[in-house]
């Protein structure tokens, strides 16, 4: 049984897709290049975990279901030793900075 479904994007996508697929993760929505290089089929399902480059392209950002992120972190820590991992207490689809565009005072609680 495959582990979590993962979508990988960015400059490290070939290596990460290879490592994770070899370790039992399902690579979903792979690019044409990744499919060709690794012989993967195209799985259209939504990913449980997304992996993307950091803004400076000097690392990766892993986000998604907590269990999936932890399994990927454990896998990469084992395979890519030594690696540095940082954990941020954020929640998928959470709003941490927002802009109030309109206030509807008619729906205020009394």
C-alpha positions in Angstrom: 0.0 0.0 0.0 1.4 3.4 -1.0 2.0 6.0 1.6 0.7 9.6 1.2 0.1 11.3 -2.2 2.7 14.0 -2.9 2.9 16.7 -5.5 6.5 17.9 -6.1 7.4 21.1 -7.9 10.7 23.0 -8.3 14.3 22.6 -9.1 14.6 19.5 -6.8 11.5 17.8 -8.2 13.3 15.0 -10.1 15.4 13.9 -7.2 12.7 14.2 -4.6 10.1 12.4 -6.8 12.5 9.6 -7.3 13.4 9.2 -3.6 9.8 9.5 -2.5 8.4 7.1 -5.1 11.1 4.5 -4.3 10.1 4.8 -0.6 6.4 4.1 -1.4 4.9 7.6 -1.7 2.4 8.2 -4.6 3.6 11.0 -6.8 0.5 12.8 -8.1 0.2 15.4 -10.9 3.8 14.9 -12.0 5.2 17.1 -14.7 5.7 15.7 -18.2 9.5 15.8 -17.6 9.2 13.8 -14.3 6.8 11.3 -15.9 9.3 10.7 -18.7 12.4 10.6 -16.6 11.0 8.3 -13.9 8.4 6.3 -15.9 5.5 7.5 -13.7 1.9 7.4 -14.7 -0.1 10.6 -14.4 -2.3 10.5 -11.3 -4.8 13.4 -11.3 -5.8 13.1 -7.6 -5.3 16.0 -5.2 -2.1 15.7 -3.1 -2.1 15.2 0.6 1.3 16.9 0.7 2.9 19.6 -1.5 6.6 20.1 -1.8 7.9 23.3 -3.4 11.1 25.3 -3.5 11.8 28.0 -0.9 11.9 31.5 -2.2 15.7 31.5 -2.5 15.8 28.0 -4.1 18.1 26.9 -1.3 15.7 24.4 0.2 12.2 23.0 0.1 8.9 23.7 1.8 6.7 20.7 2.7 3.1 21.4 3.5 0.0 19.4 3.9 -1.5 16.8 6.2 0.5 16.6 9.4 1.0 12.9 9.3 2.1 13.0 5.6 4.5 15.9 6.3 6.0 14.0 9.3 6.5 10.8 7.2 8.2 12.8 4.4 10.4 14.5 6.9 11.4 11.2 8.5 12.1 9.7 5.0 14.2 12.7 3.8 16.1 12.8 7.1 17.1 9.2 6.7 18.0 9.4 3.0 19.5 12.9 2.9 21.5 12.9 6.0 22.6 15.5 7.2 19.7 17.8 6.6 18.3 20.7 8.5 14.5 20.8 9.2 12.5 23.6 10.6 8.9 23.1 11.8 6.4 26.0 11.7 3.1 25.8 13.6 0.9 26.7 10.7 -2.2 25.1 9.5 -3.1 24.2 5.9 -5.4 26.9 4.4 -5.2 29.0 7.6 -5.3 32.7 7.3 -2.4 34.4 9.1 -2.5 37.8 7.5 -5.6 39.2 6.0 -7.1 42.5 4.7 -10.5 43.6 5.7 -12.2 44.8 2.5 -15.7 45.4 3.8 -17.6 45.4 7.1 -21.3 44.5 7.1 -22.6 46.2 10.3 -26.1 44.9 9.7 -25.0 41.4 10.8 -23.4 42.5 14.1 -24.2 40.5 17.2 -26.2 42.4 19.8 
